[in-house]
């Protein structure tokens, strides 16, 4: 089985979520099931069925996180030889040449990607074009919404 890269911050976030789901969230669901059972007939008890469904989602997410963690390889940006190029874990400041808008992305593992927080999966079209490039390089990306052109303004390794 192949491993997937993950940043240190991505690893910590998943570990924190796992601890929460396995601890307080699991106990809350167990309590909700017990309270719903106390109401009697389980066949028509909506609270019971909702609590059982929540338990199923919680346990499923726990298993999913455990699987991701078991198949992850932690990549620390401080340990990567970057030669002033864009690499996994680097933060890239771009200028959108079509709109002259400034953008910033951190290239991260697929499981920790969150475009709303500027965390870009290394598998994304933009990241694939950026990796290996240097400051002042130009890239053109064939994205689902059409072709986009960027200039790399700054690369940070933090």
N, CA, C and O of each residue as an XYZ file, in Angstrom:
632
protein
N       0.848     -1.185      0.000
C       0.000      0.000      0.000
C       0.890      1.244      0.000
O       1.891      1.294      0.715
N       0.528      2.236     -0.795
C       1.319      3.450     -0.877
C       0.936      4.412      0.251
O      -0.184      4.398      0.762
N       1.899      5.232      0.609
C       1.640      6.220      1.651
C       1.293      7.549      0.999
O       1.646      7.808     -0.151
N       0.601      8.376      1.750
C       0.235      9.714      1.306
C       0.978     10.718      2.177
O       1.044     10.541      3.394
N       1.538     11.768      1.580
C       2.222     12.780      2.388
C       1.226     13.618      3.181
O       0.091     13.842      2.760
N       1.689     14.073      4.341
C       0.883     14.952      5.190
C       1.857     15.880      5.917
O       2.968     15.476      6.261
N       1.438     17.111      6.145
C       2.281     18.052      6.880
C       2.158     17.800      8.383
O       1.247     17.106      8.835
N       3.083     18.370      9.144
C       3.000     18.239     10.603
C       1.700     18.829     11.147
O       1.076     18.251     12.037
N       1.295     19.975     10.614
C       0.050     20.597     11.101
C      -1.162     19.760     10.715
O      -2.120     19.680     11.485
N      -1.143     19.136      9.541
C      -2.230     18.253      9.129
C      -2.329     17.035     10.020
O      -3.425     16.601     10.376
N      -1.168     16.477     10.382
C      -1.126     15.332     11.289
C      -1.727     15.704     12.639
O      -2.543     14.960     13.184
N      -1.331     16.840     13.172
C      -1.825     17.290     14.480
C      -3.337     17.498     14.445
O      -4.041     17.124     15.382
N      -3.830     18.091     13.366
C      -5.270     18.342     13.246
C      -6.047     17.030     13.240
O      -7.071     16.917     13.914
N      -5.576     16.043     12.492
C      -6.251     14.742     12.461
C      -6.173     14.037     13.811
O      -7.152     13.431     14.246
N      -5.024     14.107     14.476
C      -4.886     13.482     15.789
C      -5.833     14.129     16.803
O      -6.431     13.438     17.628
N      -5.965     15.450     16.741
C      -6.882     16.160     17.640
C      -8.333     15.767     17.368
O      -9.112     15.560     18.299
N      -8.689     15.665     16.086
C     -10.053     15.261     15.734
C     -10.333     13.842     16.214
O     -11.411     13.561     16.738
N      -9.359     12.946     16.036
C      -9.516     11.563     16.487
C      -9.701     11.500     17.994
O     -10.549     10.753     18.482
N      -8.928     12.266     18.729
C      -9.043     12.280     20.191
C     -10.427     12.780     20.612
O     -11.031     12.232     21.534
N     -10.925     13.806     19.947
C     -12.243     14.347     20.271
C     -13.352     13.341     19.956
O     -14.252     13.127     20.768
N     -13.281     12.724     18.768
C     -14.308     11.763     18.372
C     -14.295     10.516     19.254
O     -15.347      9.975     19.594
N     -13.100     10.069     19.618
C     -12.969      8.857     20.438
C     -13.293      9.120     21.906
O     -13.622      8.192     22.645
N     -13.202     10.350     22.319
C     -13.424     10.691     23.720
C     -14.783     11.301     23.964
O     -15.782     10.595     24.105
N     -14.811     12.632     24.013
C     -16.025     13.350     24.416
C     -17.198     13.130     23.457
O     -18.335     12.984     23.906
N     -16.944     13.103     22.158
C     -18.037     12.909     21.191
C     -18.652     11.519     21.339
O     -19.874     11.371     21.307
N     -17.810     10.508     21.500
C     -18.317      9.139     21.660
C     -19.169      9.041     22.928
O     -20.239      8.433     22.907
N     -18.707      9.630     24.020
C     -19.450      9.592     25.279
C     -20.780     10.332     25.165
O     -21.783      9.893     25.728
N     -20.794     11.441     24.446
C     -22.024     12.206     24.248
C     -23.052     11.362     23.479
O     -24.235     11.363     23.818
N     -22.601     10.653     22.458
C     -23.498      9.818     21.653
C     -24.029      8.651     22.486
O     -25.214      8.327     22.416
N     -23.167      8.030     23.261
C     -23.596      6.915     24.123
C     -24.662      7.391     25.104
O     -25.644      6.692     25.354
N     -24.466      8.559     25.645
C     -25.434      9.128     26.590
C     -26.770      9.406     25.888
O     -27.836      9.149     26.449
N     -26.704      9.930     24.664
C     -27.924     10.225     23.905
C     -28.698      8.939     23.597
O     -29.927      8.925     23.648
N     -27.980      7.867     23.281
C     -28.634      6.578     23.009
C     -29.316      6.057     24.271
O     -30.446      5.572     24.214
N     -28.636      6.158     25.398
C     -29.204      5.680     26.669
C     -30.461      6.470     27.033
O     -31.451      5.892     27.480
N     -30.421      7.784     26.845
C     -31.583      8.614     27.156
C     -32.756      8.278     26.232
O     -33.904      8.229     26.673
N     -32.464      8.049     24.959
C     -33.526      7.722     23.999
C     -34.140      6.359     24.310
O     -35.349      6.176     24.166
N     -33.316      5.406     24.734
C     -33.821      4.079     25.112
C     -34.796      4.181     26.290
O     -35.765      3.427     26.380
N     -34.521      5.114     27.174
C     -35.364      5.271     28.360
C     -36.779      5.738     28.011
O     -37.694      5.625     28.826
N     -36.952      6.261     26.799
C     -38.267      6.743     26.381
C     -39.191      5.619     25.924
O     -40.362      5.855     25.627
N     -38.670      4.410     25.869
C     -39.554      3.279     25.552
C     -39.382      2.733     24.153
O     -38.262      2.623     23.654
N     -40.492      2.390     23.520
C     -40.562      1.706     22.223
C     -39.514      2.239     21.231
O     -39.567      3.398     20.819
N     -38.569      1.377     20.861
C     -37.478      1.789     19.989
C     -37.870      1.834     18.514
O     -37.219      2.526     17.732
N     -38.903      1.123     18.123
C     -39.313      1.081     16.720
C     -39.699      2.455     16.194
O     -39.362      2.808     15.064
N     -40.399      3.225     17.005
C     -40.887      4.531     16.571
C     -40.229      5.667     17.350
O     -40.795      6.752     17.484
N     -39.048      5.409     17.852
C     -38.343      6.399     18.660
C     -37.336      7.139     17.773
O     -36.231      6.651     17.534
N     -37.729      8.316     17.291
C     -36.888      9.101     16.381
C     -35.573      9.520     17.042
O     -34.529      9.541     16.390
N     -35.622      9.848     18.319
C     -34.401     10.254     19.028
C     -33.393      9.108     19.056
O     -32.194      9.321     18.872
N     -33.886      7.898     19.285
C     -33.012      6.727     19.328
C     -32.364      6.494     17.962
O     -31.157      6.272     17.867
N     -33.172      6.547     16.915
C     -32.645      6.307     15.567
C     -31.645      7.395     15.157
O     -30.643      7.110     14.502
N     -31.925      8.629     15.544
C     -31.002      9.725     15.237
C     -29.687      9.540     15.994
O     -28.613      9.763     15.435
N     -29.764      9.139     17.243
C     -28.559      8.920     18.042
C     -27.738      7.750     17.491
O     -26.509      7.811     17.455
N     -28.422      6.689     17.066
C     -27.717      5.543     16.481
C     -27.045      5.938     15.153
O     -25.939      5.487     14.853
N     -27.714      6.770     14.377
C     -27.128      7.232     13.116
C     -25.902      8.108     13.393
O     -24.885      7.998     12.709
N     -26.010      8.965     14.389
C     -24.874      9.806     14.772
C     -23.708      8.937     15.240
O     -22.551      9.224     14.934
N     -24.017      7.881     15.979
C     -22.980      6.955     16.437
C     -22.292      6.300     15.236
O     -21.068      6.163     15.213
N     -23.067      5.908     14.264
C     -22.521      5.279     13.059
C     -21.587      6.238     12.318
O     -20.507      5.839     11.885
N     -21.999      7.498     12.172
C     -21.155      8.497     11.504
C     -19.867      8.740     12.287
O     -18.783      8.830     11.710
N     -20.002      8.843     13.597
C     -18.840      9.085     14.456
C     -17.833      7.935     14.356
O     -16.637      8.162     14.171
N     -18.327      6.704     14.480
C     -17.426      5.545     14.423
C     -16.812      5.389     13.030
O     -15.660      4.975     12.900
N     -17.576      5.717     12.001
C     -17.050      5.677     10.636
C     -15.922      6.672     10.446
O     -14.900      6.353      9.838
N     -16.109      7.884     10.968
C     -15.057      8.911     10.849
C     -13.815      8.503     11.652
O     -12.691      8.749     11.213
N     -14.004      7.894     12.803
C     -12.870      7.408     13.597
C     -12.061      6.417     12.773
O     -10.835      6.517     12.713
N     -12.730      5.465     12.141
C     -12.031      4.461     11.324
C     -11.335      5.108     10.127
O     -10.224      4.725      9.759
N     -12.000      6.091      9.529
C     -11.416      6.793      8.387
C     -10.125      7.513      8.789
O      -9.121      7.424      8.083
N     -10.149      8.216      9.909
C      -8.968      8.938     10.377
C      -7.847      7.959     10.716
O      -6.689      8.201     10.376
N      -8.183      6.859     11.382
C      -7.163      5.857     11.718
C      -6.507      5.318     10.455
O      -5.292      5.122     10.422
N      -7.295      5.081      9.427
C      -6.760      4.591      8.158
C      -5.842      5.626      7.508
O      -4.762      5.286      7.024
N      -6.269      6.878      7.498
C      -5.450      7.947      6.922
C      -4.129      8.055      7.666
O      -3.070      8.147      7.046
N      -4.188      8.044      8.994
C      -2.966      8.154      9.795
C      -2.032      6.965      9.566
O      -0.814      7.130      9.509
N      -2.599      5.784      9.436
C      -1.783      4.583      9.223
C      -1.081      4.610      7.870
O      -0.023      4.003      7.705
N      -1.665      5.310      6.903
C      -1.098      5.340      5.556
C      -0.450      6.675      5.212
O      -0.230      6.981      4.041
N      -0.146      7.468      6.237
C       0.447      8.787      6.009
C       1.944      8.773      6.262
O       2.454      8.051      7.118
N       2.620      9.596      5.490
C       4.045      9.849      5.711
C       4.179     11.330      6.025
O       3.876     12.181      5.188
N       4.633     11.631      7.229
C       4.758     13.023      7.651
C       5.971     13.646      6.972
O       7.087     13.133      7.052
N       5.720     14.770      6.301
C       6.776     15.512      5.623
C       6.935     16.840      6.347
O       6.006     17.647      6.396
N       8.116     17.060      6.909
C       8.423     18.321      7.586
C       9.176     19.199      6.596
O      10.251     18.829      6.124
N       8.616     20.353      6.286
C       9.210     21.266      5.311
C      10.651     21.614      5.674
O      11.463     21.900      4.795
N      10.968     21.591      6.969
C      12.339     21.925      7.405
C      13.344     20.855      7.004
O      14.547     21.111      6.965
N      12.849     19.649      6.705
C      13.739     18.552      6.341
C      13.897     18.377      4.831
O      14.635     17.501      4.381
N      13.210     19.202      4.056
C      13.241     19.062      2.598
C      14.271     20.013      1.999
O      14.325     21.192      2.349
N      15.073     19.489      1.106
C      15.990     20.322      0.334
C      15.165     20.960     -0.776
O      14.677     20.266     -1.668
N      15.009     22.271     -0.724
C      14.100     22.917     -1.666
C      14.788     23.694     -2.782
O      14.177     23.921     -3.826
N      16.036     24.106     -2.595
C      16.775     24.859     -3.620
C      15.958     26.023     -4.177
O      15.975     26.292     -5.378
N      15.244     26.707     -3.285
C      14.425     27.874     -3.639
C      13.337     27.564     -4.667
O      12.949     28.426     -5.455
N      12.861     26.342     -4.646
C      11.782     25.925     -5.539
C      10.541     25.586     -4.715
O      10.626     25.349     -3.510
N       9.416     25.569     -5.368
C       8.166     25.180     -4.718
C       8.209     23.673     -4.470
O       8.449     22.884     -5.384
N       7.970     23.291     -3.212
C       7.961     21.885     -2.814
C       6.747     21.638     -1.918
O       6.067     22.572     -1.493
N       6.491     20.356     -1.642
C       5.415     19.994     -0.722
C       5.632     20.708      0.610
O       6.728     20.668      1.168
N       4.599     21.354      1.112
C       4.668     22.052      2.393
C       5.008     23.527      2.282
O       4.885     24.257      3.265
N       5.429     23.983      1.118
C       5.780     25.397      0.985
C       4.519     26.240      0.778
O       3.488     25.751      0.317
N       4.638     27.513      1.132
C       3.570     28.473      0.919
C       3.979     29.354     -0.255
O       5.077     29.910     -0.278
N       3.089     29.470     -1.217
C       3.407     30.178     -2.455
C       2.494     31.392     -2.603
O       1.271     31.278     -2.527
N       3.105     32.545     -2.814
C       2.366     33.778     -3.087
C       2.370     33.983     -4.593
O       3.419     33.968     -5.236
N       1.172     34.175     -5.145
C       1.018     34.284     -6.588
C       0.336     35.589     -6.974
O      -0.392     36.193     -6.186
N       0.590     36.000     -8.200
C      -0.157     37.080     -8.808
C      -0.945     36.477     -9.955
O      -0.363     35.921    -10.886
N      -2.275     36.583     -9.896
C      -3.136     36.113    -10.973
C      -2.987     37.107    -12.120
O      -3.388     38.264    -11.990
N      -2.423     36.675    -13.227
C      -2.132     37.575    -14.336
C      -3.380     38.040    -15.067
O      -3.338     39.040    -15.784
N      -4.485     37.334    -14.899
C      -5.734     37.739    -15.558
C      -6.450     38.840    -14.777
O      -7.045     39.740    -15.370
N      -6.393     38.766    -13.450
C      -7.140     39.715    -12.615
C      -6.243     40.638    -11.799
O      -6.735     41.570    -11.162
N      -4.938     40.394    -11.809
C      -3.949     41.111    -10.996
C      -4.238     40.960     -9.495
O      -3.835     41.794     -8.685
N      -4.938     39.888     -9.148
C      -5.278     39.576     -7.761
C      -4.154     38.745     -7.142
O      -3.585     37.873     -7.798
N      -3.837     39.023     -5.872
C      -2.820     38.258     -5.143
C      -3.471     37.053     -4.485
O      -4.554     37.159     -3.910
N      -2.804     35.904     -4.570
C      -3.297     34.679     -3.951
C      -2.154     34.035     -3.183
O      -0.978     34.240     -3.482
N      -2.537     33.252     -2.186
C      -1.540     32.545     -1.371
C      -2.056     31.149     -1.123
O      -3.200     30.967     -0.704
N      -1.201     30.141     -1.387
C      -1.563     28.754     -1.155
C      -0.431     28.032     -0.446
O       0.747     28.285     -0.698
N      -0.813     27.127      0.446
C       0.150     26.206      1.036
C      -0.134     24.841      0.417
O      -1.279     24.389      0.387
N       0.914     24.193     -0.076
C       0.746     22.896     -0.718
C       0.829     21.815      0.353
O       1.841     21.672      1.040
N      -0.266     21.052      0.479
C      -0.418     20.080      1.562
C      -0.892     18.738      1.017
O      -1.111     18.575     -0.183
N      -1.044     17.781      1.932
C      -1.550     16.466      1.579
C      -3.015     16.520      1.181
O      -3.741     17.450      1.534
N      -3.427     15.515      0.449
C      -4.795     15.462     -0.071
C      -5.841     15.506      1.048
O      -6.864     16.177      0.908
N      -5.596     14.803      2.151
C      -6.564     14.727      3.248
C      -6.712     16.031      4.027
O      -7.732     16.247      4.682
N      -5.712     16.896      3.963
C      -5.775     18.140      4.729
C      -6.107     19.352      3.867
O      -6.180     20.472      4.372
N      -6.307     19.136      2.580
C      -6.615     20.233      1.664
C      -7.921     20.914      2.063
O      -8.896     20.258      2.431
N      -7.918     22.238      1.983
C      -9.089     23.045      2.327
C      -8.937     24.374      1.601
O      -8.299     25.294      2.112
N      -9.513     24.476      0.426
C      -9.310     25.642     -0.422
C      -9.760     26.936      0.252
O      -9.189     27.996     -0.006
N     -10.780     26.862      1.115
C     -11.252     28.065      1.805
C     -10.210     28.606      2.781
O     -10.236     29.786      3.131
N      -9.293     27.742      3.220
C      -8.210     28.169      4.106
C      -6.870     28.182      3.378
O      -5.812     28.136      4.006
N      -6.924     28.245      2.056
C      -5.735     28.330      1.202
C      -4.816     27.123      1.327
O      -3.609     27.249      1.116
N      -5.354     25.966      1.662
C      -4.585     24.724      1.734
C      -4.890     23.927      0.473
O      -6.005     23.437      0.290
N      -3.900     23.802     -0.385
C      -4.069     23.242     -1.714
C      -3.449     21.852     -1.782
O      -2.280     21.672     -1.440
N      -4.228     20.873     -2.220
C      -3.715     19.509     -2.350
C      -2.598     19.460     -3.381
O      -2.675     20.092     -4.435
N      -1.567     18.704     -3.059
C      -0.455     18.542     -3.997
C      -0.909     17.852     -5.285
O      -0.193     17.868     -6.286
N      -2.100     17.247     -5.257
C      -2.656     16.569     -6.435
C      -3.452     17.518     -7.337
O      -3.829     17.144     -8.447
N      -3.706     18.731     -6.871
C      -4.526     19.669     -7.636
C      -3.762     20.167     -8.867
O      -2.531     20.166     -8.878
N      -4.489     20.591     -9.899
C      -3.824     21.103    -11.100
C      -2.881     22.273    -10.818
O      -1.795     22.342    -11.393
N      -3.282     23.187     -9.943
C      -2.441     24.342     -9.631
C      -1.147     23.896     -8.953
O      -0.061     24.319     -9.349
N      -1.258     23.047     -7.939
C      -0.071     22.580     -7.214
C       0.867     21.804     -8.137
O       2.085     21.966     -8.067
N       0.307     20.972     -8.990
C       1.143     20.196     -9.917
C       1.972     21.116    -10.807
O       3.127     20.815    -11.109
N       1.390     22.227    -11.224
C       2.126     23.183    -12.061
C       3.154     23.967    -11.246
O       4.215     24.315    -11.764
N       2.854     24.246     -9.982
C       3.755     25.058     -9.152
C       4.976     24.286     -8.666
O       6.069     24.849     -8.596
N       4.814     23.012     -8.331
C       5.910     22.240     -7.747
C       7.090     22.201     -8.722
O       6.953     21.854     -9.895
N       8.245     22.570     -8.186
C       9.475     22.592     -8.981
C       9.802     23.951     -9.577
O      10.897     24.151    -10.103
N       8.857     24.888     -9.500
C       9.084     26.221    -10.062
C       9.756     27.116     -9.020
O       9.798     26.789     -7.833
N      10.286     28.261     -9.493
C      10.997     29.211     -8.643
C      10.279     30.558     -8.631
O       9.337     30.794     -9.388
N      10.761     31.436     -7.741
C      10.250     32.795     -7.672
C      10.428     33.453     -9.043
O      11.439     33.248     -9.715
N       9.439     34.239     -9.444
C       9.388     34.965    -10.716
C       9.060     34.079    -11.921
O       8.976     34.582    -13.041
N       8.875     32.780    -11.714
C       8.439     31.908    -12.810
C       6.964     32.160    -13.093
O       6.213     32.596    -12.221
N       6.568     31.881    -14.319
C       5.177     31.980    -14.735
C       4.644     30.581    -14.951
O       5.342     29.719    -15.485
N       3.400     30.350    -14.534
C       2.757     29.051    -14.750
C       1.379     29.274    -15.343
O       0.695     30.249    -15.030
N       0.991     28.358    -16.198
C      -0.353     28.355    -16.765
C      -0.996     27.041    -16.373
O      -0.434     25.965    -16.580
N      -2.178     27.150    -15.806
C      -2.869     25.981    -15.280
C      -4.144     25.746    -16.079
O      -4.946     26.660    -16.273
N      -4.319     24.522    -16.537
C      -5.575     24.118    -17.170
C      -6.477     23.571    -16.074
O      -6.484     22.370    -15.801
N      -7.232     24.457    -15.455
C      -8.115     24.099    -14.345
C      -9.521     23.829    -14.877
O      -9.835     24.183    -16.014
N     -10.366     23.202    -14.057
C     -11.741     22.926    -14.490
C     -12.514     24.172    -14.946
O     -13.379     24.082    -15.817
N     -12.205     25.318    -14.362
C     -12.904     26.556    -14.727
C     -12.236     27.283    -15.889
O     -12.634     28.394    -16.239
N     -11.226     26.661    -16.485
C     -10.541     27.286    -17.614
C      -9.072     27.531    -17.312
O      -8.581     27.216    -16.227
N      -8.395     28.087    -18.272
C      -6.960     28.341    -18.157
C      -6.686     29.562    -17.292
O      -7.310     30.610    -17.460
N      -5.741     29.413    -16.360
C      -5.346     30.510    -15.471
C      -3.829     30.669    -15.543
O      -3.096     29.685    -15.640
N      -3.370     31.917    -15.494
C      -1.932     32.196    -15.531
C      -1.529     32.936    -14.267
O      -2.211     33.859    -13.821
N      -0.406     32.512    -13.700
C       0.097     33.092    -12.455
C       1.586     33.393    -12.569
O       2.313     32.775    -13.346
N       2.013     34.366    -11.763
C       3.438     34.609    -11.552
C       3.731     34.307    -10.092
O       2.987     34.725     -9.205
N       4.812     33.581     -9.842
C       5.200     33.265     -8.464
C       5.932     34.480     -7.902
O       6.977     34.877     -8.417
N       5.384     35.061     -6.857
C       5.945     36.257     -6.247
C       6.889     35.915     -5.098
O       7.951     36.520     -4.952
N       6.489     34.938     -4.288
C       7.277     34.597     -3.098
C       7.016     33.143     -2.730
O       5.916     32.627     -2.926
N       8.048     32.487     -2.193
C       7.915     31.111     -1.704
C       8.422     31.095     -0.269
O       9.538     31.537      0.004
N       7.602     30.587      0.649
C       7.985     30.493      2.054
C       8.080     29.031      2.461
O       7.304     28.191      2.005
N       9.043     28.743      3.324
C       9.263     27.378      3.810
C       9.110     27.375      5.325
O      10.098     27.350      6.060
N       7.857     27.400      5.787
C       7.577     27.478      7.226
C       6.678     26.386      7.685
O       6.349     26.314      8.869
